[in-house]
Amino acid sequence: MNNEEKKKRKHGRLVEQIADDTKRIADGTKQNKKRQKLKTNLHG
């Protein structure tokens, strides 16, 4: 395996990780919004 292939492989993994992170963050914000709605309903 030459250096170019190594770089590509590393880069591919990074991209996947970033995609996973953004997805997780998106899911987190969705859940937070749901929670905030629940809180406001409870306090209302």
C-alpha positions in Angstrom: 0.0 0.0 0.0 1.5 3.3 -1.0 1.1 6.7 0.8 -1.7 7.9 -1.5 -3.9 5.0 -0.6 -3.2 5.5 3.1 -4.1 9.1 2.8 -7.3 8.3 0.9 -8.3 5.7 3.5 -7.7 8.1 6.4 -9.6 10.8 4.6 -12.6 8.5 4.0 -12.7 7.6 7.6 -12.6 11.2 8.6 -15.5 12.0 6.3 -17.6 9.2 7.7 -16.8 10.3 11.3 -17.8 13.9 10.5 -21.1 12.6 8.9 -21.8 10.6 12.0 -21.1 13.5 14.3 -23.3 15.9 12.3 -26.1 13.3 12.3 -25.7 12.8 16.1 -25.8 16.6 16.7 -28.9 16.9 14.5 -30.6 14.1 16.4 -29.6 15.8 19.7 -31.1 19.1 18.7 -34.3 17.4 17.7 -34.5 15.7 21.0 -33.7 18.9 22.9 -36.5 20.7 21.0 -39.0 18.0 22.0 -37.9 18.2 25.6 -38.2 22.0 25.6 -41.8 21.7 24.2 -42.6 19.1 27.0 -41.2 21.4 29.6 -43.2 24.4 28.4 -46.3 22.3 28.3 -45.7 21.1 31.9 -45.1 24.6 33.2 -47.9 26.2 31.2 
